[in-house]
């Protein structure tokens, strides 16, 4: 992990953006299509930590982007080239555009200044979406990645961010996957090789401490 001074510079609100990944009601909510993942996101404290980070971002001048996965009711444009996509089509809760399932799940708050970026295809919250263009227009250099799942979307987001030239930051206690022991394994053996790994409390400290003028 970086020193406190290094982390504070990396996540300076002037050039950092916080992204929540698939923190939507149909994924991590009480009526999730993936109850095992939803349970782990809540019981591990990851969802609560995402909410804490979003609140701190709102009060500390850090831009927030919510990445949401959804599909059209007719399925047009959606991928069917992997087992994951075909299985999702059979789930009892569908992530359909305009439904409760694709709304951001409590206790995460969505502010008027937040961006909500929705994708209809693929696995990545960044590739093939508006995220990269928005980040560049915002002057972003550091992307803080939170949410689910550590199995698929979180690694996708981190790799894409790094490939596009951003510094990726992962608060390890603000992401979740299944089984529970998989998340720390993927953080240690994969994400730590390409991202700055930290904790929610360390990020909160970096964002909440008053900055010196001059």
Secondary structure, 3 states (H helix, E strand, C coil): CCCHHHHHHHCCCCCEEEEEECCEHHHHCCCCCCHHHHHHHHHCCHHHHHHHHHHHHHHHCCEEEEEEECECCCCCCCCCCCHHHHHHCCCCCCCECCCHHHCECCCCCCCCCCEEEEECCCCCCCCCCCHHHHHHHCCCCEEEEEEECCCCHHHHHHHHHHHCCCEEEEEEEEEECCCHHHHHHHHHHHHHHHCEEECHHHHHHHHHCCCCCC
